[in-house]
């Protein structure tokens, strides 16, 4: 009963206030295209990534997210094209999205590139909140069922990168679509516009460069909600294995581990545990699994230099 009350409270609060509605990823530094469209083709190969996140294990109605992205250079190395797919389920609500990403890169320094990105597509929202058992059947706080509501949207991104450094700014969804209405017909739930800032670097810790440190950060900004900051520090060995802690302000901390199985194929896993909200008492943490593969083009026998991001 306590778990059900907490879940209903989360749903109700999310419908009456502006909150962070975008799917959460601890592997944000790998799943960059979902965050910033200007990242498209940054790995100079056809890159395919799949990610599964199961949040708040053992908590009824907890978020479960699947995402897949693919991107590559087209026509020439200046233009990148990508596609982003996402399915996010939270309790009785499901959100499925498909977006096209387009990036254009210009050289701004000897080793620096600045990319401009556009994202466009649509999401399909459905929920059965109205079917939940309620003490008051006429409660207008819980919105009515929505079946396959179409939510078109577009966004932008900027991404500056060097071989060992990157920084980006983006807003993947600029439109604030109405999500639902209460029983009286008044709109009470909207998509919130989010702004994301990402940054990361790679440092050699010894002369042989066998040991490297990759710190990254992800700042999320939206109206009506506190700033949320992710910090990650991954320690790489021989550019094959990595492990390191993560911290999410007001929410969770955990650890990431992974390996580059080959020069093209990477596998990553992370576990994070909620500490900053009441749900932490009632769940067994969150799990995330990431797979990435770089398809080398026919005119290249190998990736010419390591891609750290």
N, C-alpha and C positions, 0 to 999 in steps of 0.2 A: 504493500500500500504506500509506503514512503517513497519508493521508486516511482510509482505512478503519479503521485502528487508532484514530485520534483519535475518529471517529464512534462506534465500539463502546465506547470508553472513556467518552464522554459519556453514552451510553445506560446503561451499566452503573452508573456513578456515580449517575445520577439515580434508579435503582431501589433503591439501598441506603442513600441518605441523603435527608433532607428538603431539597428545593430549590425555587426559584421555578418553578412549573409554568405560571403564567398566560401567555397570549400577550402579546407585547411590542408596544407602539405608540409611535413617536416623536411622532405627532400626538395625544398624549394630551389636550391642551388643546382639541382639536376633537372627539375621540371620547370625550367625557366620560361618556356613558350606559353604555358598556361598563365603566367604572370605578366609577360611583356612580349607583344607581337614583334618588336624590333629585334628580338633574338633570332628570328627565323634565318636559317642557313649559317649561323655563326660557327658551326663545327665543320663547314666546308665539305659536307658529305650529306647523303640522305640518312638522317638520324631518326630512328623510331624509338619511342619510349612508352612504356606501360607502367602504371602505378595502381596499387590497391591499398586503401587505407581503411582499417577497421578501428573506429574510435570508441573509447569507453567500453571495453570488453565486459560482458556480463551485465550491462545496463540496458534495460528494455527500451527499444526505440532509438538507440544511439546512432550517430551518423556512420554511414558506410559509403565510401567514395571509390569509384573507378575512373581512371582517366587514361587517355592515350593521345600522343602527339606524333606528328611526322613533319619534317621540314627539310628543305634542300635548296641549293642555289639553282636558279633557272636563267637561261639565256646567257648570263655571265655572272661573275663572282659578286657583282654589286647588288643583284636582285635576289631576294629570298622569298620562298613561298612555303606556307605551312598549313596544317589543319590541326585543330584541337577538339577533342571529344571528351565529354565529361558526363558522368551519371552520379548524382548525389542523392542519397536517401536519408532523411531524418524523420524518424517516427512515421507518421502517416503521410508525409510529404515526399514527393519525388521530383527531381529537376534533372532533365537531360538536355545537354547543349551540344551544338556543333558550330564551330567558328572557323573562318578562313583567316590566315595571318599573312600579311605582305610586308616585306622590309626592303629598304633601299639603303645601301651603305656607301659612305664616302670616306676617303682617306684624309685624316686631319693631322697626322704626324707620321714620322718614319715608320712607327709600328702601331699607331693608333687608328681606330676606325670608329666612326659615329654612324649609327643606324637609326633610321626613322621608320616606325612601324604603324600599321593600321590593322585593326581586328574587326571583323564583321560577321554576324551570323544570328542565330536564334536559339532560344531555350524553350523547352516544352515542360510546363509545370502542371503537376496534378497532385491533389491531396484528398484525403478523406477525413479531415478534421471534424467535419460535421457529423460523421458516423461514430465518433467517440462517445462513450457513455458519459452523460453529464447529470449532475444533481438537478440542474435547472435546464430543461430542454430548450427554453427560449433564450439562453445566454447568448448575447450578441457579440461577446468578446471572441468566441471561437468562430472563425469565418466558415462559410458554407463550403461544401465540396467543390473543388475545381478540377475539371477533367480536360487535360491537354490544352491548357491555355498557352497561346503562342506569345513569346516575349522576344521580339527582334531587338538587337542592340549592336552597338559599335563602340570601338575605343581606339586608343593611340598608345604609342610607346616611344621612348628614346633609350638608346643603349650604346654606351661608349665602352670600347674594349681594347685592351692590349694583351699580349700573350700571357701576362701574369697579373692582370688587374681588370676589373669591370665595375661599372656603375650604371644603374638604369632607373628611369622614372616612367611610370605608366598609369593608365586608368582604363582597364579592359572593357568596362561597361559605363558609358556616359549617360544613357537614358535611364530615367527612374520610372520604370513601368509599374503600373498598379498591379498588385498581386492578388487582391481579394477584397471583398466587401462584407460588412456584417449584415445581420438580418434586416436592418432598416434601410440598407442600400447605400450607406455611406462608406467611402473608401477608408480603410484603416491600415492597410499594409502596402508598402512600396519597396521596390528595389532601391537600395542605397548606393550612391556613387562612391567608389573606393579609389584611393590613390596609393600606389605602391612604390616604395624606394628599395632597390636592391643594390648590394655592393659585395665585392669579394676580392681576394688577392691570394697569391701563392708565394711562399717564401722557402728558400733552401735553408736547412738547419745544419748542414755540414758540407764540407768541400766537395764530396762526391755526389751531392744532391740525392743521395739515397733516402734521406729523411727530409720531409717537407711538411710545412704547416699551411693549411688553407682555412683562414677565417672568413666567414660570410655573415651577412646580416640582411634582414628583411623587415622593413617598417611598413605597417598597414595603417592608413588614415581614412576615417570616414566620419561623417557628421553624426552626432548623437551617441558616439561610443568612444571609450578611451583609446589612446594610441596603443598599438600592440607591436612589440619588438621581438623578433626572433634573432638569436645569436647562436652560431655554430662554429666549432673549431675542430677541423678534421686533420689528423696526423696521418700522412701518407708514408708508406715504406716502399721504395723502389718503384714508385708510380704503379704499384699493383694492388696493395692492400691499404685500406683506410679505416680509421676508427676515431671517434671523438664525441664530446658532449654537446648537447643542445639545451637552450633555455628559451622559453617563451614567457614574456612578462605577464604576470597575473594569471598564468594558466598551467604551465607544465615544464618539466625538465626531463631529459632522457639521454639516450646514446644512439649513435649511428655506427654501423659497421658495413663494410663492403669490399669488393675486389674487382679489378679489371681482369676478367678471366682471360681475355685476349686483348689485342690492341683495339679491337672493335666492339667487344661484348663486355658489358658491365652489369653487376648485380649488387643491389644494396638493400639493407634492412635497418629499420629503426624501431625503437620502443620508447614511448614517452608516457609519463605518469602525471596525472592532474594533481596539482597541489593547491591551487588558488581559488577553487570554488567548491560548493557543497557536493558536487557529483563525485569528487575524488574519494569520498567515503564509500561509494557504492559501485565502483567499477575496478577492473583489474588492469587498467592502463590501455594504451593504444598501440597498434601494430601497423607498420607500413612496409610494403615490399615494392622495390623498383627494379625494372629491367630496361636496359638501353642497348641499342645496337646501331653501329655506324656502317652503312653500306658504302664501300669504297667504289668510286666510279671506274669504269672500264679503262680510262686513260691514266689511271693511277694504280700502282701496285701496292701502295701502302699510304697511310696517313703520314704526311711529310713531317709533322712535328706534333708533340703531345698537345692535346686539347684539355686544358685544365677545367674549363667551364662549359 
